[in-house]
Amino acid sequence: MSDGTPRSVLVACMKDEGPFVLEWIAYHKSIGFNDFIILTNDCTDGTDLILDRLDDMGIVQHLPNPWVIGAGEKTLQSTAIEYAQLQKRFRLADWVFIADADEFLNIQIGNKDLPSLFGVIGDAQAISFNQVVFGNAGIQEFVDAPVTMQFFRRFDFSGDSPRLYPMMFGLKTLAHNRGDIYSRFTNHIPRLKKPIDPGLIWMDGGGKPVDPRFLNSQTRSYPVYMHRSKDPKTGKVQKTRKLYDAGGPTHDLGYVNHYALKSLESFVVQSRRGDAVNPEIRRDVSYWRSYDRNDVEDRTIVPQAERSRDLLEDFKKDPVLGPLHDIAVKRHREIYRKMLKQNKVRNLIEECLAAASGG
């Protein structure tokens, strides 16, 4: 950019996220992301049409995921990320961030935006933020309103909890776009070339250099992680929870608000389409129990959400985007009503309600 501020690109895969796309784009644009590369597959609710319009407006680059035509032998998401790296917007970016449609980067310092963050991280080449899970908070009905202004209960990441919950400390990494350092980009962390550059500065979300052991293993969570090893006698894989030495809190500069469930109605709709990036992931009551974390209240994202409100409203006033958004919202509700006719869906709802009430 002409003012010297680093240029940043946000890459995402999406499938049937129609009611939530405009908020997600408006929010991340308002905190300083310049470019967006969004790849979709098998959309049925108009998500692809919304992104096509945003592409026509010059706000995003929307691409079909080559995976749908059998391009490559990697996973749906890995294929999408590799394809994104071929695009001009990616190549021109100084910084790269890869996130899902239910994740919002929540910067905690200064003006709570990327320029504030870049102003304090110095010469760092990467900063890995924890994914902080926000629970359902007892909200059953899907409402056409910003997710960031509805769900304010999250997992408590303070204290000794890291020893118990590795999955609650997953990572999303804002990485300097350096081909001399990274061999490739992935959903959680970029993969380092070997040998590792001795001058590499990789921070955690608290602004501290990560434990050097993390750089050698590059696990997808921090500071707690799951170590896998084979029993020498039986050959079976053993899983052991371990901790890196983070030397203090890992959330001071920011974290990623992960709205894995949203409303119960939206969760039911999600269970129909499966995971947007991995069709093998099931959205069932076990998933609900794992991610319905409502330990503490957290409204730190509200200033950023309010900052993005005008842009979100401008999107909805667009003669093409507005109706497409409304169609996606209507489709979301129609899918839910249709699914209610299935016994297994009604059972899922009952199971989730029982789990939410401690049953």
N, C-alpha and C positions, 0 to 999 in steps of 0.2 A: 504493500500500500504506500501511497505517496507520503503519508505522515510518519513512516518508519515503523508502524505497528506491524508485527508479524501477521502473515496471512494464514488462515486456518480453514480446514475442510472437515466436514462431518460426514461420515459414511454410515449408511444403515441399510438393512434388509427389512422389507415389510411385506405383510400379507394380511389383507382384511383388517386394516387399522383405520378405516375411513373416518369414524367420528373423532379420532384423536390426532390426525395428521396435522391439521392447521395449528393447533395449540403447540405441538412439538416443534414445528418449524418456526413459528413466531417467537417462541421462548428462546430457542437456541440462537436465532438471528439477533435477538435483542441483547444477548449477553456477549455478542461479538463474533460469532462464526460468520465467515464471509461466503463460503461455498458449501453446497450440499450435494452429495451423490447418493441417490436413493435407488436401490434395486428391488424389484418386486417379482412375485411369482404367484400364479393361480388365484388372482384376486376375484372375488365375487360381489363385493360391496361397493365398488367404485373407487377404491383406494388408488388404483392405477390411473383412473381418469382425473382424480384430484391432482395427482403428481404430474400428469401430462400438462394440465393447465398451469401449475406452478413452473413447469419447465418452459412453457410458452412465454411466461412472464419474466423469465430469466432468473428466477429465484433458486431453482434446484436444477440438477441434471437427473432426469429420470430414465432408467434403463431397465430392460427386462433381464432377469437373472439368466445367464447362459446355461445354467444347470438344467432348466426346463426342457432344453433341446438336446440334453445329453452331452453337453460340452464339458470335457474333463471327467476325471474319476474321483474328484474330491467331494466333500460335503456341500450342501446347498450354500451355506454361509461362506465357506472357504473359497468356493468358486466365485461368489459375488465380490468378495474382497479383492481377489486377484484381478478380476475384471475392472474393478474400480481403480486399481493402481495404474491401469493403462490409460486412464482418462486425463485430459489436459488439466482439468481443475485439480486433480490430485497431484500431478507433477509440479504444478505451480505453487502449491501450498507449502508454507514453512512448517506448519504443524498439522498433525492428523489425529482425529479422534473417531473411534468406531463405537457406536452405541445402538441400542434397540429402541423401538418406538415407545416402550414403557419406561425409559430411562432418561433422566434430566440431570445434567451437570449442575450441581449446586455449589457455586463458589462462595466461600465464607469471608473473604477479605475485601477491603477497599470498597469499590462500587459493585462488588459481587459480579464482575465480568472478566472476560479474558484479558483486556489490557491491564487490569489490576493484578491479575495472576502473573502475567509476563513480567510485570514490574518488580516482582519479588523473587522469582526463581533463578535469576542470574543466567549462568551458562549451562543449566541443566538440559540434558537431551531427552529426558522423559520424566513424567510424573504420573504415578499410578494411584488413582483414587479408589477408595472402597465403594462397592455397591451396597447401599444401605436399604434394606427391605422395608417398605411401608405396607402395613396390613390393610385389611378390609375395613376395620374400625366399625363393624356392624352395619355398614351401608348396603342395603339390598337392591335398591332401584337404580337402574342406569339413568343418569341425568345428563343432558347435553350441556355440560359446563366444564371448564378447565379441570383436569384431574389434579393439578397442583393446588387448586383451591378447594378441594373436597377431602383429601385424605391427609391427615396430620398425625397419625399414630405410626410409630416405627419401632424396629428392633433397637434395644438398648445396647450400644456398642461399647459402653464404658465398663470399668471394673474387670473382673476375671472372666467374663463371658467368652472371650476369644478361645479359651481352652476347650469350650464345649461346642462351638458352632463354626467350624471352618467355612461352611457354605454361606455364612452371613458376612464373610470378609472377602468376597470375590473382587476382582479388579477390572477397571476400565482405564486405559492409559492414553494420555495426551502425549504424543511422541513427536519429536523433531523429525522432519521428513528427510532422513539421512540414509542414503543407500550404502554409504561406507560403514555404517554401524549396524544396520539391521539387514537380515537376509530376507525377511518378509513380514508383513503385518497380519495380525490375527485379531479375533474379536476381543480378547482380553489384554494381551500384551504383545508387543512386537518381538520377533525372534532375533536374538543377537547373533552376529557373525562370530566365528571363533578364529583366532583367539580374541577375547574381549579387549576392547580398547582400554588401556590403563587410565586414560583420562576421562572415561565415561562418568557422567553424573546422572544418576537415576534416583529420583526422590519418591518418597511415599506421600500420601495425602496430608501428612503433617508438616511437610516441608523439609524432612530430614533425608539424608542419603539412606537407601535401603541397605539391609544387611547384605554383605558381599555374597553370602551363600545363596541368596535369592537370585543373583545375577547368574550364578552357575547352574541353577536348576530351573529357574524361571517358572515356578509354580503359578497357578492362576488365582491364588488368594494370598493375603498378607495382612497381619503378621502370622496368623494361624493357617496351617495348611495340612493336607492329608498326605502322609508319606506312604507310598506303596512299595512293598518288598516281598520277595518270595521266601517262604519257609524252606530252608535248605533240606529238610527231611521229607516234607510232603509235596513241595513244589507249589503249594497254594499261595495265592496273593494275600498278604496281610496288610491291613490299613491301620496306621498309627497317627493320631493327631500330634502335631508338633508346632512349635512357635519359633519364628525368627526373632532376633533381638532388635525390636523396633526402637527401643530407647525412649519410648513415650507415646503419646497419642498419635493416631494416624489420620485424623479427620479435621485438623485445624485449618488447613487451606481450603478444603472443600471435600465433597463426596458426591456420589451419584444417587439421587433419589430413584429407587427402583420400585415402581408401582406394578408388582407382579400379578396382583389380583384385581384391583379396582373394585367395582361393585359386584355383588353376587351375580346379578344378571349378566354383566359383561364377562365374568369368569365362566359362566355357563356357555356363552357364545364362543369364548376362547376354546373351551373344551371340544367344541365341534370342529374347529379348524386345526387344532393342534398347535404346536410351536411354530412361530413364523420362520425360524431359521433351522430348526431340526425337527422334521416330521415325526421322529421316533419318540420325542418327549411327550408324555401324556399329561394332560391337565385334569387330574382326578382329585379325589378327596385327600390322597397322600400329598399331592402337590399343594393343596390348600392348607393342610396342617403345617407343612414346612414353611410356607411363606406368609401365613396370617399372623404377623408379629406386630403387636400393638402396645409395646411396653411403655413408651414415653411419647409425649406430644412434641412435635417439631414443626414450627411454622417459619423456619428460616428462609424458605424459598419464596415466601409471599412477596417481598419487594421485587424480585426478578419477574415473578408472574404478573404483578401489577404493571411493571414496566413494559411488558409485552402485550398488554391488553389492547392498546390502540391498533397495533399491527394486526392482531387477531381479528379485530372488528373490521379493519380494512379488507382483510381476506374475505370475510363473510359478506361484505358489501359488493364484492366483485360479481358482475352479472353471470359469470360462469361458475366460479368457485363456490359462491353462496348456495345455489341450488344443488350442486354436487355434494356439498357437505350435508345438506338437509336430506338428500336421498340416502346417503350413507347412514345417517342417524335413523332414518325410517327403516332401512334394511336391517340394522342392528336389532331394532325392536321386533321386527317381523321374524327374524331368525329365532329370537328368544321365545316368542309366543308359539312358534311352530315346534320348537324343541320340547316345550312343556307337555306335548301330547305323548311323549315317550316315557315309559315307566322308569327306564334307567336314568333319565334326566331328573325326574322328580325324586328319585332315590338319591341322586348326587346332591340335589339341593338340600334335602333333609340331612344328609350326612355332613354337609358343610355347615349348616345351621347348628347341628349338634356339636360339631367340633368347635365352632365359634363360642358356644355357651359353656364349653368345658365338658361336654358329654363324651 
